[in-house]
Amino acid sequence: MKKTFFYSVFAFVFFTQITFSQVAEDPEIKKMITEIKAENLETTVRKLVSFGTRHTLSDTKSKTKGIGAAQQWVKSEFDKYALESGGRLTAEIDYFEVKADGKRINKDSKLGNVMATLKGTDPTDNRIIIISGHLDSRVSDVMNIKSDAPGANDDASGVAAVLELARVMSKRSFSATIIFVAVVGEEQGLIGARHLAENAKESNWNIMAMLNNDMIGNSLSSGTNLRDNTQIRVFSETIPFLETEDEAKIRKATSRENDSPSRLLARYIKTVTEQYVDQLKVKLVYRNDRFLRGGDHTPFSQNGFTAVRFCEMNENFDHQHQDIRTENGIKYGDLVEFMDFEYLRKNTCSNLATLANLAWSPKAPTSVGIEVKNLSNSSAFFWTAPEGKAPYGYQILMRETASSHWEKTFFVKDTKAEMPYSKDNYFFAIQTVDELGHASLPVFPVPIR
Ligand SMILES: [Zn+2]
């Protein structure tokens, strides 16, 4: 009897007070989700299709056709939302010159990304989140600048999501800054995204996350005829493109192959999507992008930023990059009639849950370490509170080594914790959290002796 008592007290003292985390829900995020409308997304996609082609090298002078007219229209939409944002949202076209490259740019050209910045309200918070879609479109021949290239799904769907999120979110105030952007030059070699990523690196932007949305509104596969509007794929790099020698050493020593910052972001997206968006699951794909293909998040990853790609579950190659035509009874072309706007709405809401939780989250803990002084079947962690206002608390995420997603979440108030779980058998990460459940991106601990 006495012995039992001793052990229970011992356990209490030895292991920090840990409770299973309660899932807090923010009513404001739920409200914003209801404000995202499939009708608005459809109106935007139809408007973008009306420009004929949005090829990067197409007409820039016409008011109604070509990439120039499309850019001006997206900017004018951002400007409309800016009027209701109390001066916090500002829009611009970020023009830049590109030289002919003998490949997909056949003459020196002036290109422009259309951007709207929703400035964060906390002057001590320099974190930035970028969400993108690409404005340009193409047909079978990537150099064809004349034929109609509706690009309803690729990627008017992504641009429509960006605009709808800017409309809803610019009515609210967030601690961190959100940049909504419709980039150009995707089909010509990710040129607009690369320009933005390189600018961001040069200007030392503190980018917390970059969310690329490219083809998020089609739910029927070609060839295999699979229909699925209940899942969205999120692609994230496994080994970071940009990794220092020291980072590689620690990754190998701690078996961190499946916990790159981008993978931690992808899991975060899965958590908040499945919390806030009804009838949508996030399918994590363990690669930077689809097999041998890339997207606008890639230049961000290559410049060392945390970036992922959202993409529909099943692609339709009868519609992607195709001249509009009918052959053997099959209709080709990226047309509005093939879109699933309810699916596009849910995928936009997945982005919303991610952006809002991140932009309201307390800053992440720093110096997150796992103690390895002695061999032990428990795991002890130490970290430093972020600068500024103390967070409500911390969540320790845990999963078995062969599991894709976090399985348990523990809550602690302190900046250290010791848990009766072996670091040999589990992976852990630590995040800050506020009273409404907004959590920072998790930080993977490094060994500390
Ligand atoms: Zn695309």
Residues whose N, C-alpha, C, O or C-beta is under 5 A from the ligand:
A	BS01	ZN	D154 D155 D214
